[in-house]
Amino acid sequence: MEVGDRYFRREAILEPPQTVVLVHGLWFPKHFLYPLARRLCRQGFIVQYFSYPSVRADLRANAGRLADFLDHPCTDTLHLVGHSLGGILIRALFHFHPDQRPGRIVTLGSPHGGCQVAQRLNHHALWRRAMGRSVMQLLAGITLDWPLPQREIGVISGSHSFGLGRVWYRHLPRPNDGLLTVTESGLPGAADYITLPVSHTGMLFSPVVARQIDEFLKTGHFVHGTE
């Protein structure tokens, strides 16, 4: 597979052609998105990835960067998939730049309902700087008044409690993905919601998660009963 600066080439044909833009989370380099991108390519999507300064810039500034990135899509249909903070950034995009092309949204382990682990780390100055401006805005509740994007949204949460969040907060309520509880990653008003036995980072490498994303982007719902 050839990899360009912005996109992966399709390995199958989806007609009419549709683009998926993947948005990474806090501290995650774009390379973590490659396994998911390859799997979505096999389903016929044109896959692009968007990289942004997740620590240095705030949500509004990064939403502007994402809006500029989306000004030149490959196709008329433009789906967005965000992991962790990336899902919050997609909501920021529609809050500050609502005029976007048609498509669906999937969030993967995104802290729509806050993050207890981050709240605990917020008590320490070094961790506050490490988490950055976007997370500080999230913890301050900036997203609470944002209306849902006028798009079908699918929410995927993880229930495999494995990750650094368990080190920082040993008594994190279950079920959780090792960083977020299932409740924290939920989004009232979403079109569909599913919990899968994956960890917060592991969901990026899971073929099951990729299949569920593919299903939602094509149909607007997940396949339930197969978790």
Order of alpha helices (4+ residues) and beta strands (2+ residues): beta-beta-alpha-beta-alpha-beta-alpha-beta-alpha-alpha-beta-alpha-beta-alpha
